[in-house]
Structure formats: C-alpha cells, structure tokens
Amino acid sequence: MNMPTTPPELAEPHIRGWMAAVGLDAEYVRASGNLLYLADAAGREAEVIDFAGGFGSLVLGHNHPELVAHARDLLEAGVPIHAQFSRSQTANRAAALLSEIIQRETGSKERHLTVFANSGAEAVEVAIKHAELDRVNRLAALEVDIDSRLRAAGELVRGGAPVDNTSGYPLPVEDHDRPAGAGPGLLERAIRDHNAAAMARPPVLLALEGAFHGKLVGSLQITHNPGFRQPFAALGRPARFVPVNQPEHLVKAFEQERVSLLAPVDAGGVVRIVEREFSLVTALVLEPIQGEGGIVPLQTDFARAAREVCTRYGIPLVIDEIQSGMGRTGRFLASSELGIQGDYYVLAKALGGGIAKAAATVVRESRYRPEFEYLHSSTFARDGLSTAIALRVLEILERDGGAAYRRAREAGGHLREMLLGLQAEFPDVVREVRGRALMLGLEFQDQSSSRSAVIREYAGSGFFGYAAAGHLLQHHRIRVFPTASATTTLRFEPSIYLTGGQIDSLRVALRSVCARLRDHDEDLFPPLPPM
Ligand SMILES: Cc1ncc(COP(=O)(O)O)c(C=O)c1O
C-alpha cells in the first residue's frame, strides 16, 4: 500500500517560509462568516476572527449559506458554465441590476453596460483598453474632419483666398503660383506635418500617488508603489501620478497632457487656421478610498474636481471600486458618498460573494463603444457560475430595502469607535484611524526610535505591520494584514456580519499590542527574518 506522503512545497514556497518566520503561517481547514478555523494534529479546531476579509472580497463573509446553496443547486442542475458566444439571461440580469443600482445611487439618468472579467486587475485593464479605444476613435474622427477641411481649404487658397493664422504656430505663406494638380502646397504640408507629430504623441494614463489598481502588466503601470511597478516598468507606458487631495496638480496634469492640432476653417472667404485641442489622457483612474495605499479616503473637493476636469476635457473618469465597492462603506459605491458619477466603474472582489471569481467593468451607455465587444474577450469571463453568484450577491445586498448597507454602516461605526478609542488611549502608538464603515485602517506611529531593538528593526524594514499581524494571529487568534503599499497601516475589512463580541476580541488584542509597543517590549516580535 502506498503511504500518503507530504508533497514538496512548490506553490510559491518562499513567501510562505517568510510568513512563517513572522508568525503569519497558518493553514485553515474551514471558514464561515467572519471565522476561519485552524486544526491541530488531533483534529481539534480553533477559531480565528478574520478582519482581513479576503482582502475585501468577503463583504458577505466566508461561505455565505445562501450562496453556497445556490452554487450547489446550480451545479446539481447542470447549468451551462462555459457556453461562450451564447445568450445568458443570468449575465444580462446581473448587468441590468448593476445598472439599476448604480443609477439609483448616483442619480444617473443613463443606463450602464457591463463587460465581465475574472479578476480585479483584468477588469481594470478592460477599462484601460476601452478608454484607449475611445481615445483612438475620437482622434481618428478628428483627423478625418481636419483632412476634409484641409482639402477644401487647399482649393480656396489656390483660388486666392487670404489666410488668417490665429494659431500660435508660425506657418509658411502659401505658394499661390503652384500649377493645378501639383499636390498639397506649403501651408497644407506644414499643417499636416504639425498634426502628424502631435498625433504621434503617446497617450497618458493619469492615476493618483498611492494608487493600487492591480499587478498585471497594464494595471501595474497605474499602481503607484515603485517596489511593485519598477521591475516591470519597461513593459508598459509610464503613467502620470498626481498627489491625492490636491486638485491643482490634477488640473495642471490635464493642462500639460494635451496637444494642439491645426485646422483650417472657412471664415467667409478667409481661410482661418485655428487650434483644436486634443487631450493625450486616456483616462483618469482613481479609488474613492485608496485601499492598498493605506485606507486613504479622497476628499469631496478633490473628487468633484476630478469629475469636473474629466468632463471639461471629455476624458473618462474610471472609478475603481474593486475594494471600496459592493456595500462595504455603507453604500453600494464609496464614490456616491462623494457625490461624483464615474464614466466607468470597476468591480471585483466581493462581486464573487467569496466563492466565485467575478469582476465587472461597467460603462455609462453614452461612452460605451460597442466595437469593444469584438476586440476584447476572455474564455472564463461571464461564465454561468460566476455570473449567477454575482447576481445573487447583488440581490442579497439590495434585499430588505438595503439592510446589508445599513448593517455595514452600523457594524463599521462600532468598529471605528473602538479603533478611535485605542488612538485616544495610545496616542504615541496609534497615529491615525481612517476609512468608512467596513473599510478601516489603523496607522501606527513610526516606531524607529523604540527602545526595543527588534521593534526598531521592524520599523525600518517595511515589515512592521506584518510583525504586528503575526503577533495578533499567534497570540490572539485575530487575522489582519497591513495594506500592501503602506505597511504600517493595518486594514480591517470584515463582513457585514461582524458582531460586537468580535469587535471586543479585536479591542483586547490591539490594546495588548499597543501597550507592549508603548512599553518598548523586546519580546513582542520574533527576530526579523531575511527576505
Ligand atoms: C482598488 C483595487 N484595484 C484593483 C485590485 C486588483 O484586484 P485583483 O487582485 O483581483 O487583481 C485591487 C486588489 O487589491 C484593489 O484593491
């Protein structure tokens, strides 16, 4: 008989080894609601309270019973899961409900169309591609228009019409003595050369400092953290990052990232050369509350300025609600609290209800490019299982007059109050509490002058938050993680089913960590392992 053997560790073993060294190694055997379960060698289970919430994908908790039952029913009924290029009423219903919710919440009069995807980063790339297609098509339409004007103006100039150059660019005087059929004259050629050079300028994606939009080759270009982005920078076009909550920088970026095309217009027998501005910006992409950047909410003024400048330049505003959306902040979209409407919304994480991989790029109808559907596809996107789960997740959120949103607000309010209490009690340890409802962050004060050598070492290493998380897991059975790009901020994203008891357990655990940090406790963390 073959004895069962432990297979070699080949699934990303190095990071796991590192996690083990800081106390974050755990293998869970079961999950339900806000709880994960560890098992010892004898099979005895121990509860861990999960505040990491699948990095934001568990608005409805682990293995929500209704979603599990729904998935089981779907599989037992043999629903077609992979029937690409066929009609899917489930996908349609999910898209229609998404449109209805977004319209209700943002007050938009327009319907929204959905392109499904498999992951957050992929849905972000769908948005980027769609926006670039839109830009290229707008540019092509402008080129066609200018081309026909140039031909008409050429005739007028040949016939002796005067030229009035109102553009800021020096242009040659037309050679009126050219023989008929000699092709474009000096003026037309100069305008065409100018325009060709302007149109060849590459597009620019605008994003915010601290942004996190994913780690695929395209989405990575708008993820600000240089540690993640730089090694792969040569694979994509560099984006332009503007500081958060400083509207003047955003407006300046738009002003700088534009070109002027020259176009002749017939001004009553005079050929007037005018400038037509064209923005090089493909899209402005932002998170209403930056997640991995450290739970940083956008200020209302800034969000409104972003909306306003996008409208002024005719550029799509892409709102990445992958982490902040789906009810977590007490509304379906965190951005609707800011009073802004996006041209695109990107959703993922909780859309799959914690059991499916689902993502969606939702586009306002008047900005939607139907031809995108022929140009973009993915085998697994819009499959029968994930769209059915997504539809049920939306129905659960919307049920009972939005009880889920109220629950998020209430539970989040209690959690926030508790964290603020800790900040008041340990002002030398807790720097700030940020966020809304069930998307909260607690930033530690810089500990690099702690009297504990180990704490100091972690503070200077960028791994302080991981050490705190490891301690919370090992000693208090609390699961929490720092945000990916701001690692002294712990992020709390539990489900709407968070209980007062669970908040209290977190309070006890965090109090103990804060007290030991305040007391410069040398034994709080294990020695820093080499990366
Ligand atoms: C705001 C935001 N956008 C995009 C992503 C990328 O999503 P995924 O990890 O599913 O690719 C994340 C993931 O954390 C995110 O928080």
The ligand as a Tripos MOL2 file, in Angstrom:
@<TRIPOS>MOLECULE
LIG
   16    16     1     0     0
SMALL
NO_CHARGES

@<TRIPOS>ATOM
      1 C1         -8.6040   49.0330   -5.7260 C.3       1 LIG1
      2 C2         -8.0620   47.7690   -6.3200 C.ar      1 LIG1
      3 N1         -7.9800   47.6550   -7.6470 N.ar      1 LIG1
      4 C3         -7.5250   46.5370   -8.2260 C.ar      1 LIG1
      5 C4         -7.1060   45.4670   -7.4780 C.ar      1 LIG1
      6 C5         -6.6050   44.2100   -8.1450 C.3       1 LIG1
      7 O1         -7.5230   43.1890   -7.9850 O.3       1 LIG1
      8 P1         -7.0540   41.6720   -8.1520 P.3       1 LIG1
      9 O2         -6.1580   41.3480   -7.0120 O.co2     1 LIG1
     10 O3         -8.3310   40.8790   -8.1490 O.co2     1 LIG1
     11 O4         -6.3450   41.5790   -9.4600 O.co2     1 LIG1
     12 C6         -7.1610   45.5470   -6.0870 C.ar      1 LIG1
     13 C7         -6.6830   44.4270   -5.2540 C.2       1 LIG1
     14 O5         -6.4120   44.5570   -4.0940 O.2       1 LIG1
     15 C8         -7.6510   46.7320   -5.4930 C.ar      1 LIG1
     16 O6         -7.7200   46.8640   -4.1630 O.3       1 LIG1
@<TRIPOS>BOND
     1     1     2 1
     2     2     3 ar
     3     2    15 ar
     4     3     4 ar
     5     4     5 ar
     6     5     6 1
     7     5    12 ar
     8     6     7 1
     9     7     8 1
    10     8     9 2
    11     8    10 1
    12     8    11 1
    13    12    13 1
    14    12    15 ar
    15    13    14 2
    16    15    16 1
@<TRIPOS>SUBSTRUCTURE
     1 LIG1         1 GROUP 0 **** ****
